[in-house]
Amino acid sequence: MKKLLLLLFVTTLFSVNAQKINDDGKGYFEVYKTELTIKETNQKVVEWIAENYKSAKDVIQLNTEKKIILKGNFLVPMMANDLSVNYRVHKTLTFSFRDGRYKIDLVPTRISYNGTDVDATQFSQFITDETMSKEYYTEYSTQAAKDNFIKMGYSDKKAQKMVEKYLPKLADINYENYLNNKKEWNNSIKATFQNINEFINKSEDDW
């Protein structure tokens, strides 16, 4: 009984701490309370951008009193077969300001590796509160692999044969990678929001 209660507690705690997903399912958002004024919060965001990007001028797309929009990127370590790969996730960050609160929207826009864009459809497997079962993930990854073969120029029939030949051998490791990659993805997203919020609301030290 105690184990069950502990499990329920941990599950509830995880759900509470999970990053909220936007209505369109393409990104994340969070609304925070603050004792700062709109002007002060805006300035804090500008300072955070200056400390985290080489050139604030290059990344800021819009800067008004009540909204700041920037385009940037972050690295996420992911497993591909038995290799660890650092993918660069390009994103749009939008900060909206109101009295006593501010909102952050983070929307991934594309993924690249060593300067080359890779298939960004994998966003959909990560931007969700649910974790796919192995059976469902196998169906999902099989269809995704077939679609990629077709994009490479294979006929539907040939793509199906390629999938049937190679994917069953990789089913176990692919699912294990999915679970690990989803965890890394979620951690990266939550760390970004937490870092911003802590910076904005941290107390200024006297000097």
C-alpha positions in Angstrom: 0.0 0.0 0.0 2.8 2.4 0.9 4.5 1.6 -2.4 1.3 2.3 -4.3 0.9 5.7 -2.5 4.5 6.6 -3.2 4.0 5.7 -6.9 0.9 7.9 -7.0 2.7 10.7 -5.3 5.7 10.6 -7.7 3.4 10.3 -10.7 1.3 13.3 -9.5 4.5 15.3 -8.8 5.9 14.6 -12.2 2.6 15.7 -13.8 2.6 18.9 -11.9 6.2 19.7 -12.9 5.7 18.7 -16.5 6.0 21.6 -19.0 2.7 22.7 -20.3 2.1 22.1 -24.0 0.6 24.8 -26.3 -2.9 24.3 -27.7 -1.6 23.5 -31.2 0.7 20.8 -29.8 3.8 22.3 -31.4 5.5 23.8 -28.4 5.5 24.7 -24.7 4.4 27.5 -22.5 4.4 28.6 -18.9 3.0 31.6 -17.0 4.9 32.9 -14.0 4.1 35.4 -11.3 6.5 38.2 -10.4 6.8 41.2 -8.2 8.6 43.1 -10.9 6.9 45.7 -13.1 6.4 45.1 -16.8 9.4 47.3 -17.6 11.6 45.5 -15.0 10.7 42.1 -16.3 11.3 43.1 -19.8 14.8 44.4 -18.9 15.5 41.1 -17.0 14.7 39.1 -20.1 17.0 41.3 -22.2 19.8 40.7 -19.6 19.2 37.0 -19.8 19.4 37.0 -23.5 22.7 39.0 -23.4 24.2 36.5 -21.0 23.1 33.4 -22.9 23.7 34.5 -26.6 26.8 35.9 -28.3 24.8 38.8 -29.8 21.4 39.8 -28.4 21.0 42.0 -31.5 21.3 39.0 -33.8 18.7 36.8 -32.1 16.1 39.3 -31.0 13.4 39.6 -33.7 11.0 41.9 -31.8 11.4 44.0 -28.6 8.4 46.0 -27.4 7.3 46.9 -23.9 5.0 44.0 -23.6 6.6 41.4 -25.9 10.1 40.1 -26.8 10.6 37.4 -29.6 13.9 35.8 -30.2 15.2 32.9 -32.4 18.0 30.7 -31.0 18.9 27.1 -30.5 20.1 24.5 -28.0 21.8 21.2 -28.1 20.1 17.9 -27.1 22.1 14.7 -26.7 20.2 11.8 -28.3 20.8 8.2 -29.2 20.7 7.0 -32.8 21.2 3.2 -32.9 24.2 2.8 -30.6 25.6 6.3 -31.2 25.2 9.4 -29.1 24.5 12.4 -31.3 24.2 16.1 -30.3 21.3 17.5 -32.3 20.8 21.3 -32.5 17.2 22.2 -31.9 16.3 25.6 -33.4 13.5 27.4 -31.5 11.5 30.6 -31.2 11.1 32.0 -27.7 8.4 34.5 -27.0 8.1 36.5 -23.8 4.8 38.3 -23.0 4.5 40.7 -20.1 1.6 41.8 -18.0 1.3 43.4 -14.5 2.5 40.8 -12.0 3.2 38.0 -14.4 4.9 37.0 -17.6 4.5 34.2 -20.1 7.1 32.2 -22.0 6.4 30.3 -25.2 9.0 28.0 -26.6 8.4 26.5 -30.1 10.9 24.2 -31.7 11.2 25.0 -35.5 13.7 22.6 -36.9 16.5 20.1 -36.0 20.0 20.1 -37.5 23.2 18.1 -37.1 26.6 19.5 -38.1 24.8 22.2 -40.0 22.5 20.0 -42.0 18.8 19.8 -41.3 17.4 16.5 -40.3 13.8 15.1 -40.3 11.9 17.3 -37.8 8.8 15.1 -37.7 10.3 13.6 -34.6 9.1 16.7 -32.7 5.7 15.0 -32.5 6.9 12.0 -30.6 8.4 14.2 -27.9 5.9 17.1 -27.5 3.3 15.1 -25.6 2.5 14.3 -22.1 2.2 10.6 -23.0 4.9 8.0 -23.5 4.2 5.6 -26.3 4.0 1.9 -25.6 6.5 -0.3 -27.4 3.7 -1.6 -29.7 2.5 1.9 -30.6 6.0 3.2 -31.1 6.9 0.3 -33.4 3.9 1.2 -35.6 4.8 4.9 -35.5 8.5 4.4 -36.3 7.7 1.8 -39.0 5.5 4.3 -40.8 8.1 7.1 -40.3 10.9 4.9 -41.8 8.7 4.0 -44.7 7.9 7.6 -45.4 11.6 8.5 -45.3 12.5 5.7 -47.8 9.8 7.1 -50.1 11.3 10.6 -49.8 14.6 9.1 -50.8 13.1 7.9 -54.1 12.1 4.4 -53.3 8.7 3.1 -54.6 6.0 2.3 -52.0 6.6 -1.4 -52.5 10.4 -1.2 -52.2 10.1 1.1 -49.2 7.9 -1.5 -47.5 10.4 -4.3 -48.2 13.2 -2.2 -46.8 11.3 -1.5 -43.6 10.4 -5.2 -43.2 14.0 -6.2 -43.7 15.8 -3.8 -41.3 13.4 -2.5 -38.6 12.5 -5.7 -36.8 16.2 -6.2 -35.9 16.3 -2.7 -34.4 12.9 -2.7 -32.6 14.3 -3.2 -29.1 17.1 -0.6 -29.3 15.0 1.9 -31.2 12.4 1.8 -28.4 15.0 2.1 -25.7 16.5 5.1 -27.5 13.1 6.7 -27.8 12.6 6.4 -24.0 16.0 7.9 -23.3 15.7 10.6 -26.0 12.3 11.7 -24.7 13.8 12.0 -21.2 16.7 14.1 -22.5 14.3 16.3 -24.6 12.0 16.9 -21.6 14.9 17.7 -19.3 16.3 20.2 -21.8 13.0 22.0 -22.2 12.3 22.2 -18.5 15.8 23.4 -17.8 15.4 26.3 -20.2 12.2 27.5 -18.5 13.6 27.0 -15.1 16.8 28.9 -16.0 14.9 31.9 -17.3 12.5 32.1 -14.4 15.3 31.8 -11.8 17.2 34.6 -13.6 14.2 36.9 -13.7 13.2 36.5 -10.1 16.6 36.2 -8.4 17.4 38.8 -5.8 20.0 41.4 -6.7 23.1 41.2 -4.5 24.4 44.4 -2.9 27.9 45.3 -3.8 
